[in-house]
Amino acid sequence: MTVTCRKAEEGDLETLAAIIQGYAEKGIMLPRSKEMLKYTLDTFVVAEVDGKMVGCGSLCQLGKELVEIRSLGITDGYKGMGIGRKLVTFLEGEAREMGIPKVMALTYEVAFFEKIGYTVVPKEIFPEKVWKDCVHCKKQDCCDEIAVLKRLD
């Protein structure tokens, strides 16, 4: 099995939308319209196994020193194979290239992030995230996601 990560391309939109929709239907990821995905395509990376797209993730800049990993997902049948770790490593490389020292995520998969060097932190330390996205979320007043943070420097 050969796993490769690369920047997303326009031809990836359908599969990208399907991966995210699958998670959104379970209530564990915010839904993204194809129009929104097309608009933010340059922030996405995809993982392929032997040429087939099986995962995705994106990086959203929240400030001069902070980016968020979001829309991180792997298709069924490919979980537990190290693909998520490869996507996160790729995204962290993007953050380093941007000169951004801190990467955060809101997640239900805390153990995954802890295994790769992230620490659980209070969500309240990210006012950038709260004002950019949380104000639009239906779970705003009862958010059950856990915030994790990693310093790259």
GROMACS elastic network, one bead per residue, 0.5 to 0.9 nm:
[ bonds ]
;  ai    aj funct       b0    kb
    1    49     6  0.64572   500
    1    50     6  0.65474   500
    2    48     6  0.79329   500
    2    49     6  0.54629   500
    2    50     6  0.54828   500
    2    51     6  0.84998   500
    3    47     6  0.66250   500
    3    48     6  0.55427   500
    3    50     6  0.67284   500
    3    51     6  0.84321   500
    3    82     6  0.89194   500
    3    83     6  0.70736   500
    3    86     6  0.82100   500
    4    46     6  0.82572   500
    4    47     6  0.55885   500
    4    48     6  0.53041   500
    4    49     6  0.66468   500
    4    50     6  0.81373   500
    4    51     6  0.82754   500
    4    83     6  0.87898   500
    4    86     6  0.81798   500
    4    87     6  0.89549   500
    5    45     6  0.67176   500
    5    46     6  0.55725   500
    5    48     6  0.63760   500
    5    55     6  0.89684   500
    5    56     6  0.88230   500
    5    83     6  0.88676   500
    5    86     6  0.72000   500
    5    87     6  0.65060   500
    5    90     6  0.70005   500
    6     9     6  0.89060   500
    6    44     6  0.87831   500
    6    45     6  0.54863   500
    6    46     6  0.56287   500
    6    47     6  0.66862   500
    6    48     6  0.83317   500
    6    87     6  0.89004   500
    6    90     6  0.81332   500
    7    41     6  0.86574   500
    7    42     6  0.73028   500
    7    43     6  0.79612   500
    7    44     6  0.61753   500
    7    46     6  0.62654   500
    7    47     6  0.89806   500
    8    11     6  0.82032   500
    8    12     6  0.63179   500
    8    13     6  0.82445   500
    8    16     6  0.87636   500
    8    41     6  0.63766   500
    8    42     6  0.67907   500
    8    43     6  0.79395   500
    8    44     6  0.53919   500
    8    46     6  0.56650   500
    8    56     6  0.84681   500
    9    12     6  0.54530   500
    9    13     6  0.74346   500
    9    41     6  0.70644   500
    9    42     6  0.78922   500
    9    44     6  0.85806   500
    9    45     6  0.86294   500
    9    46     6  0.89043   500
   10    13     6  0.56680   500
   10    14     6  0.88589   500
   10    38     6  0.72111   500
   10    41     6  0.73653   500
   11    14     6  0.73892   500
   11    15     6  0.86261   500
   12    15     6  0.56850   500
   12    16     6  0.59201   500
   12    17     6  0.85423   500
   12    46     6  0.83075   500
   12    53     6  0.80448   500
   13    17     6  0.59571   500
   13    18     6  0.85136   500
   13    34     6  0.69668   500
   13    37     6  0.70776   500
   13    38     6  0.69836   500
   13    41     6  0.81047   500
   14    17     6  0.52235   500
   14    18     6  0.62399   500
   14    19     6  0.87950   500
   14    34     6  0.77530   500
   15    19     6  0.61784   500
   15    20     6  0.86358   500
   15    53     6  0.72854   500
   15    54     6  0.84920   500
   16    19     6  0.53059   500
   16    20     6  0.63190   500
   16    21     6  0.85195   500
   16    34     6  0.87118   500
   16    37     6  0.80579   500
   16    46     6  0.81299   500
   16    53     6  0.84327   500
   16    55     6  0.79708   500
   16    56     6  0.68772   500
   17    20     6  0.52701   500
   17    21     6  0.59069   500
   17    22     6  0.85420   500
   17    31     6  0.87799   500
   17    32     6  0.71694   500
   17    33     6  0.72974   500
   17    34     6  0.62354   500
   17    37     6  0.73838   500
   18    21     6  0.50486   500
   18    22     6  0.61318   500
   18    23     6  0.88399   500
   19    22     6  0.53130   500
   19    23     6  0.67615   500
   19    24     6  0.88376   500
   19    54     6  0.81438   500
   19    55     6  0.72957   500
   19    56     6  0.77414   500
   19    73     6  0.66832   500
   19    74     6  0.71838   500
   19    75     6  0.63581   500
   20    23     6  0.53090   500
   20    24     6  0.60974   500
   20    25     6  0.86721   500
   20    29     6  0.70696   500
   20    30     6  0.79267   500
   20    31     6  0.65913   500
   20    32     6  0.70714   500
   20    56     6  0.84224   500
   20    71     6  0.66552   500
   20    72     6  0.82866   500
   20    73     6  0.69407   500
   21    25     6  0.60182   500
   21    26     6  0.86662   500
   21    29     6  0.81706   500
   21    30     6  0.84609   500
   21    31     6  0.60302   500
   21    32     6  0.73960   500
   21    33     6  0.88398   500
   22    25     6  0.54074   500
   22    26     6  0.68138   500
   22    29     6  0.87168   500
   22    75     6  0.85266   500
   23    26     6  0.52370   500
   23    27     6  0.65233   500
   23    28     6  0.55996   500
   23    29     6  0.53727   500
   23    30     6  0.79842   500
   23    31     6  0.80512   500
   23    71     6  0.88665   500
   23    73     6  0.74899   500
   24    28     6  0.57397   500
   24    30     6  0.54973   500
   24    31     6  0.50771   500
   24    32     6  0.84034   500
   25    28     6  0.76981   500
   25    29     6  0.80895   500
   25    31     6  0.80186   500
   26    29     6  0.76976   500
   27    30     6  0.73755   500
   27    31     6  0.87965   500
   28   107     6  0.83105   500
   28   108     6  0.75720   500
   28   145     6  0.87845   500
   29    70     6  0.85688   500
   29    71     6  0.66789   500
   29    72     6  0.86004   500
   29    73     6  0.88815   500
   29   107     6  0.89041   500
   30    71     6  0.77344   500
   30   137     6  0.81513   500
   32    35     6  0.80867   500
   32    36     6  0.60740   500
   32    37     6  0.63779   500
   33    36     6  0.51063   500
   33    37     6  0.61912   500
   33    38     6  0.85733   500
   34    38     6  0.60322   500
   34    39     6  0.85151   500
   35    38     6  0.51182   500
   35    39     6  0.62098   500
   35    40     6  0.87179   500
   36    39     6  0.50119   500
   36    40     6  0.61894   500
   36    41     6  0.82638   500
   37    40     6  0.51312   500
   37    41     6  0.54834   500
   37    44     6  0.86330   500
   38    41     6  0.50196   500
   38    42     6  0.83571   500
   39    42     6  0.79079   500
   40    43     6  0.56704   500
   40    44     6  0.72916   500
   40    58     6  0.88405   500
   41    44     6  0.53954   500
   41    45     6  0.84334   500
   41    58     6  0.85734   500
   42    45     6  0.81505   500
   42    58     6  0.86437   500
   43    57     6  0.83612   500
   43    58     6  0.52057   500
   43    59     6  0.54775   500
   43    60     6  0.68371   500
   44    56     6  0.69174   500
   44    57     6  0.56392   500
   44    59     6  0.67148   500
   44    71     6  0.86289   500
   44    91     6  0.88183   500
   45    55     6  0.84735   500
   45    56     6  0.56435   500
   45    57     6  0.55288   500
   45    58     6  0.60236   500
   45    59     6  0.85484   500
   45    87     6  0.73340   500
   45    90     6  0.80063   500
   45    91     6  0.75784   500
   46    53     6  0.66670   500
   46    54     6  0.75703   500
   46    55     6  0.55730   500
   46    57     6  0.65700   500
   46    58     6  0.86919   500
   46    87     6  0.73371   500
   47    51     6  0.89524   500
   47    52     6  0.81897   500
   47    53     6  0.57146   500
   47    54     6  0.58067   500
   47    56     6  0.59839   500
   47    57     6  0.86631   500
   47    74     6  0.85071   500
   47    83     6  0.69943   500
   47    84     6  0.85150   500
   47    86     6  0.79793   500
   47    87     6  0.66515   500
   48    51     6  0.53238   500
   48    54     6  0.55179   500
   48    55     6  0.69620   500
   48    83     6  0.87431   500
   49    52     6  0.52170   500
   49    53     6  0.65149   500
   49    54     6  0.66547   500
   49    78     6  0.89064   500
   49    83     6  0.88671   500
   50    53     6  0.85634   500
   53    56     6  0.81660   500
   53    75     6  0.87078   500
   54    73     6  0.84160   500
   54    74     6  0.57380   500
   54    75     6  0.53049   500
   54    76     6  0.84127   500
   54    78     6  0.69696   500
   54    83     6  0.84651   500
   55    72     6  0.74284   500
   55    73     6  0.54141   500
   55    75     6  0.60845   500
   55    78     6  0.84829   500
   55    83     6  0.73210   500
   55    84     6  0.75300   500
   55    87     6  0.79129   500
   56    71     6  0.69222   500
   56    72     6  0.55268   500
   56    73     6  0.54703   500
   56    74     6  0.66803   500
   56    84     6  0.83703   500
   56    87     6  0.70951   500
   57    69     6  0.68601   500
   57    70     6  0.59549   500
   57    73     6  0.64879   500
   57    84     6  0.86769   500
   57    87     6  0.66611   500
   57    88     6  0.76920   500
   57    91     6  0.77640   500
   58    68     6  0.80621   500
   58    69     6  0.57237   500
   58    70     6  0.52693   500
   58    71     6  0.59516   500
   58    72     6  0.68515   500
   58    91     6  0.72300   500
   59    67     6  0.63494   500
   59    68     6  0.55462   500
   59    70     6  0.62094   500
   59    71     6  0.86184   500
   59    91     6  0.65788   500
   59    92     6  0.87546   500
   59    94     6  0.81653   500
   59    95     6  0.79117   500
   59   103     6  0.89643   500
   60    66     6  0.87403   500
   60    67     6  0.54158   500
   60    68     6  0.50852   500
   60    69     6  0.65706   500
   60    70     6  0.72035   500
   61    64     6  0.76662   500
   61    65     6  0.84876   500
   61    66     6  0.62965   500
   61    68     6  0.63768   500
   61    95     6  0.88327   500
   61   100     6  0.87823   500
   62    65     6  0.78881   500
   62    66     6  0.55018   500
   62    67     6  0.52829   500
   62    68     6  0.68676   500
   62   126     6  0.89107   500
   62   128     6  0.56736   500
   62   129     6  0.64435   500
   62   132     6  0.77002   500
   63    66     6  0.51241   500
   63    67     6  0.69191   500
   63   100     6  0.87227   500
   63   128     6  0.68717   500
   64    67     6  0.83341   500
   64    99     6  0.85899   500
   64   100     6  0.66581   500
   64   101     6  0.88899   500
   65    99     6  0.79144   500
   65   101     6  0.56416   500
   65   102     6  0.59430   500
   65   103     6  0.85312   500
   66    95     6  0.87030   500
   66   100     6  0.60453   500
   66   101     6  0.66977   500
   66   103     6  0.58007   500
   66   104     6  0.72987   500
   66   126     6  0.89786   500
   66   128     6  0.86265   500
   67    95     6  0.71075   500
   67   100     6  0.70979   500
   67   101     6  0.84721   500
   67   102     6  0.64513   500
   67   103     6  0.50236   500
   67   104     6  0.63181   500
   67   105     6  0.85335   500
   68   102     6  0.85688   500
   68   103     6  0.56260   500
   68   105     6  0.53545   500
   68   106     6  0.82193   500
   68   129     6  0.82766   500
   69    72     6  0.70828   500
   69    88     6  0.77118   500
   69    91     6  0.74289   500
   69    92     6  0.87185   500
   69   103     6  0.69869   500
   69   104     6  0.62562   500
   69   105     6  0.52014   500
   69   106     6  0.80941   500
   70    73     6  0.88902   500
   70   104     6  0.89829   500
   70   105     6  0.65755   500
   70   106     6  0.77439   500
   70   107     6  0.88651   500
   72    84     6  0.74666   500
   72    87     6  0.79995   500
   72    88     6  0.82943   500
   73    84     6  0.73612   500
   74    77     6  0.85025   500
   74    78     6  0.64617   500
   74    79     6  0.60522   500
   74    83     6  0.74397   500
   74    84     6  0.69264   500
   75    78     6  0.58642   500
   75    79     6  0.69345   500
   76    79     6  0.62501   500
   77    80     6  0.87281   500
   78    81     6  0.61798   500
   78    82     6  0.87970   500
   78    83     6  0.76212   500
   79    82     6  0.75707   500
   79    83     6  0.72410   500
   79    84     6  0.78158   500
   80    83     6  0.74327   500
   80    84     6  0.80944   500
   81    84     6  0.79451   500
   81    85     6  0.88517   500
   82    85     6  0.52520   500
   82    86     6  0.63729   500
   82    87     6  0.88350   500
   83    86     6  0.50670   500
   83    87     6  0.62567   500
   83    88     6  0.86866   500
   84    87     6  0.50810   500
   84    88     6  0.61858   500
   84    89     6  0.85482   500
   84   112     6  0.86424   500
   85    88     6  0.51540   500
   85    89     6  0.60785   500
   85    90     6  0.85577   500
   85   112     6  0.82969   500
   85   113     6  0.86368   500
   85   116     6  0.73348   500
   86    89     6  0.50844   500
   86    90     6  0.61288   500
   86    91     6  0.86158   500
   87    90     6  0.50834   500
   87    91     6  0.61880   500
   87    92     6  0.85943   500
   88    92     6  0.60255   500
   88    93     6  0.85212   500
   88   116     6  0.88143   500
   89    92     6  0.50471   500
   89    93     6  0.62429   500
   89    94     6  0.87490   500
   89   116     6  0.89529   500
   90    93     6  0.50887   500
   90    94     6  0.64696   500
   90    95     6  0.88887   500
   91    95     6  0.63514   500
   91    96     6  0.87063   500
   92    96     6  0.62265   500
   92    97     6  0.86589   500
   92   103     6  0.73412   500
   92   152     6  0.77591   500
   93    96     6  0.50370   500
   93    97     6  0.62491   500
   93    98     6  0.86623   500
   94    97     6  0.50952   500
   94    98     6  0.63286   500
   94    99     6  0.87541   500
   94   100     6  0.89253   500
   95    98     6  0.50088   500
   95    99     6  0.62967   500
   95   100     6  0.53323   500
   95   101     6  0.73301   500
   95   102     6  0.81206   500
   95   103     6  0.75882   500
   95   152     6  0.84807   500
   96   100     6  0.57431   500
   96   101     6  0.68763   500
   96   152     6  0.72365   500
   96   153     6  0.86066   500
   97   100     6  0.76677   500
   98   101     6  0.89058   500
  100   103     6  0.78538   500
  100   152     6  0.79022   500
  100   153     6  0.87519   500
  101   150     6  0.84106   500
  101   151     6  0.56783   500
  101   153     6  0.55855   500
  102   149     6  0.69885   500
  102   150     6  0.58227   500
  102   152     6  0.59452   500
  102   153     6  0.79689   500
  103   118     6  0.87698   500
  103   148     6  0.83588   500
  103   149     6  0.57118   500
  103   150     6  0.53171   500
  103   151     6  0.64769   500
  103   152     6  0.74592   500
  104   118     6  0.82328   500
  104   126     6  0.88845   500
  104   147     6  0.69725   500
  104   148     6  0.54710   500
  104   150     6  0.64173   500
  104   151     6  0.88409   500
  105   113     6  0.87778   500
  105   146     6  0.80669   500
  105   147     6  0.57605   500
  105   148     6  0.54117   500
  105   149     6  0.67025   500
  106   109     6  0.89075   500
  106   110     6  0.89140   500
  106   123     6  0.81798   500
  106   145     6  0.55763   500
  106   146     6  0.53322   500
  106   148     6  0.64286   500
  107   110     6  0.63114   500
  107   113     6  0.85515   500
  107   144     6  0.87798   500
  107   145     6  0.51598   500
  107   146     6  0.52289   500
  107   147     6  0.64577   500
  107   148     6  0.75602   500
  108   111     6  0.87142   500
  108   144     6  0.80201   500
  108   145     6  0.55689   500
  108   146     6  0.62057   500
  108   147     6  0.89569   500
  109   112     6  0.55209   500
  109   113     6  0.67594   500
  109   114     6  0.89194   500
  109   145     6  0.89739   500
  109   146     6  0.83322   500
  110   113     6  0.52932   500
  110   114     6  0.61024   500
  110   115     6  0.86482   500
  110   118     6  0.86111   500
  110   119     6  0.87460   500
  110   120     6  0.76377   500
  110   146     6  0.69985   500
  110   147     6  0.83888   500
  110   148     6  0.74718   500
  111   114     6  0.50490   500
  111   115     6  0.61503   500
  111   116     6  0.88520   500
  112   115     6  0.53240   500
  112   116     6  0.68079   500
  112   118     6  0.88270   500
  113   116     6  0.52952   500
  113   117     6  0.65620   500
  113   118     6  0.52940   500
  113   119     6  0.76896   500
  113   120     6  0.88618   500
  113   148     6  0.72530   500
  113   149     6  0.87693   500
  114   117     6  0.52576   500
  114   119     6  0.59840   500
  114   120     6  0.77645   500
  114   148     6  0.80749   500
  115   118     6  0.72966   500
  117   149     6  0.85235   500
  117   150     6  0.64997   500
  117   151     6  0.89037   500
  118   148     6  0.57568   500
  118   149     6  0.51564   500
  118   151     6  0.81752   500
  119   147     6  0.83340   500
  119   148     6  0.52085   500
  119   149     6  0.53045   500
  119   150     6  0.64592   500
  120   146     6  0.70714   500
  120   147     6  0.57941   500
  120   149     6  0.65043   500
  121   124     6  0.85532   500
  121   125     6  0.77512   500
  121   146     6  0.78511   500
  121   147     6  0.55659   500
  121   148     6  0.55871   500
  121   149     6  0.66600   500
  122   125     6  0.60194   500
  122   126     6  0.82372   500
  122   146     6  0.79111   500
  122   147     6  0.62542   500
  122   148     6  0.82080   500
  123   126     6  0.58598   500
  123   127     6  0.82660   500
  123   129     6  0.87202   500
  123   130     6  0.84380   500
  123   145     6  0.88234   500
  123   146     6  0.72769   500
  123   147     6  0.53421   500
  123   148     6  0.83417   500
  124   127     6  0.63777   500
  124   130     6  0.79852   500
  125   128     6  0.86908   500
  126   129     6  0.54294   500
  126   130     6  0.65371   500
  126   131     6  0.89285   500
  127   131     6  0.61314   500
  127   132     6  0.84106   500
  128   131     6  0.55506   500
  128   132     6  0.61049   500
  128   133     6  0.85762   500
  129   132     6  0.51421   500
  129   133     6  0.58497   500
  129   134     6  0.66378   500
  130   133     6  0.57785   500
  130   135     6  0.63615   500
  130   140     6  0.86983   500
  131   134     6  0.62155   500
  131   135     6  0.59681   500
  131   136     6  0.88259   500
  132   135     6  0.70152   500
  132   136     6  0.82539   500
  133   136     6  0.56807   500
  133   137     6  0.68105   500
  134   137     6  0.50687   500
  134   138     6  0.83309   500
  134   139     6  0.79944   500
  134   140     6  0.56408   500
  134   143     6  0.89925   500
  135   138     6  0.83946   500
  135   140     6  0.63990   500
  136   139     6  0.88061   500
  136   140     6  0.74860   500
  137   140     6  0.52725   500
  137   141     6  0.88364   500
  137   143     6  0.89222   500
  138   141     6  0.78535   500
  138   142     6  0.85490   500
  138   143     6  0.87178   500
  139   142     6  0.51421   500
  139   144     6  0.78803   500
  140   143     6  0.55519   500
  143   146     6  0.85051   500
